[in-house]
Amino acid sequence: MANTPQSKKRARQAERRTEVNKARRSRIRTFLRKVEEAIASGDKDAASAALRSAQPELMRGVTKGIVHKNTAARKMSRLSARVKAIA
């Protein structure tokens, strides 16, 4: 348990940041899920549109420190390859 005033404040700040990060992570996952669903349906136009909207969201996660840069790059690469493969 936090004892000093500074450590109490840091605990409060960490709590707030956790909530914000949770919301951001959830938002990123939603965008990625939309791409997955569009790929599963086989609609190339919808899938590429979903991918275009998901990319800035994922990169924003990188700048905010929620997702590692390489993880985001890997996800985008794999998704774009799957969208490209839709006949």
MODELLER restraints for C-alpha pairs under 7 A, 6 or more apart:
rsr = mdl.restraints
at = mdl.atoms
rsr.add(forms.Gaussian(group=physical.xy_distance, feature=features.Distance(at['CA:2:A'], at['CA:8:A']), mean=5.24, stdev=0.5))
rsr.add(forms.Gaussian(group=physical.xy_distance, feature=features.Distance(at['CA:21:A'], at['CA:66:A']), mean=6.69, stdev=0.5))
rsr.add(forms.Gaussian(group=physical.xy_distance, feature=features.Distance(at['CA:25:A'], at['CA:66:A']), mean=6.88, stdev=0.5))
rsr.add(forms.Gaussian(group=physical.xy_distance, feature=features.Distance(at['CA:28:A'], at['CA:57:A']), mean=6.04, stdev=0.5))
rsr.add(forms.Gaussian(group=physical.xy_distance, feature=features.Distance(at['CA:28:A'], at['CA:58:A']), mean=5.97, stdev=0.5))
rsr.add(forms.Gaussian(group=physical.xy_distance, feature=features.Distance(at['CA:31:A'], at['CA:54:A']), mean=5.19, stdev=0.5))
rsr.add(forms.Gaussian(group=physical.xy_distance, feature=features.Distance(at['CA:32:A'], at['CA:54:A']), mean=6.24, stdev=0.5))
rsr.add(forms.Gaussian(group=physical.xy_distance, feature=features.Distance(at['CA:34:A'], at['CA:50:A']), mean=6.36, stdev=0.5))
rsr.add(forms.Gaussian(group=physical.xy_distance, feature=features.Distance(at['CA:35:A'], at['CA:47:A']), mean=5.50, stdev=0.5))
rsr.add(forms.Gaussian(group=physical.xy_distance, feature=features.Distance(at['CA:35:A'], at['CA:50:A']), mean=5.11, stdev=0.5))
rsr.add(forms.Gaussian(group=physical.xy_distance, feature=features.Distance(at['CA:35:A'], at['CA:51:A']), mean=5.74, stdev=0.5))
rsr.add(forms.Gaussian(group=physical.xy_distance, feature=features.Distance(at['CA:38:A'], at['CA:46:A']), mean=5.89, stdev=0.5))
rsr.add(forms.Gaussian(group=physical.xy_distance, feature=features.Distance(at['CA:38:A'], at['CA:47:A']), mean=4.65, stdev=0.5))
rsr.add(forms.Gaussian(group=physical.xy_distance, feature=features.Distance(at['CA:39:A'], at['CA:47:A']), mean=5.55, stdev=0.5))
rsr.add(forms.Gaussian(group=physical.xy_distance, feature=features.Distance(at['CA:39:A'], at['CA:83:A']), mean=6.31, stdev=0.5))
rsr.add(forms.Gaussian(group=physical.xy_distance, feature=features.Distance(at['CA:42:A'], at['CA:86:A']), mean=6.44, stdev=0.5))
rsr.add(forms.Gaussian(group=physical.xy_distance, feature=features.Distance(at['CA:44:A'], at['CA:83:A']), mean=6.50, stdev=0.5))
rsr.add(forms.Gaussian(group=physical.xy_distance, feature=features.Distance(at['CA:44:A'], at['CA:86:A']), mean=6.08, stdev=0.5))
rsr.add(forms.Gaussian(group=physical.xy_distance, feature=features.Distance(at['CA:47:A'], at['CA:83:A']), mean=6.20, stdev=0.5))
rsr.add(forms.Gaussian(group=physical.xy_distance, feature=features.Distance(at['CA:48:A'], at['CA:83:A']), mean=6.40, stdev=0.5))
rsr.add(forms.Gaussian(group=physical.xy_distance, feature=features.Distance(at['CA:55:A'], at['CA:76:A']), mean=6.96, stdev=0.5))
rsr.add(forms.Gaussian(group=physical.xy_distance, feature=features.Distance(at['CA:58:A'], at['CA:72:A']), mean=6.27, stdev=0.5))
rsr.add(forms.Gaussian(group=physical.xy_distance, feature=features.Distance(at['CA:59:A'], at['CA:72:A']), mean=6.84, stdev=0.5))
rsr.add(forms.Gaussian(group=physical.xy_distance, feature=features.Distance(at['CA:61:A'], at['CA:67:A']), mean=5.44, stdev=0.5))
rsr.add(forms.Gaussian(group=physical.xy_distance, feature=features.Distance(at['CA:62:A'], at['CA:68:A']), mean=5.80, stdev=0.5))
rsr.add(forms.Gaussian(group=physical.xy_distance, feature=features.Distance(at['CA:62:A'], at['CA:69:A']), mean=5.55, stdev=0.5))
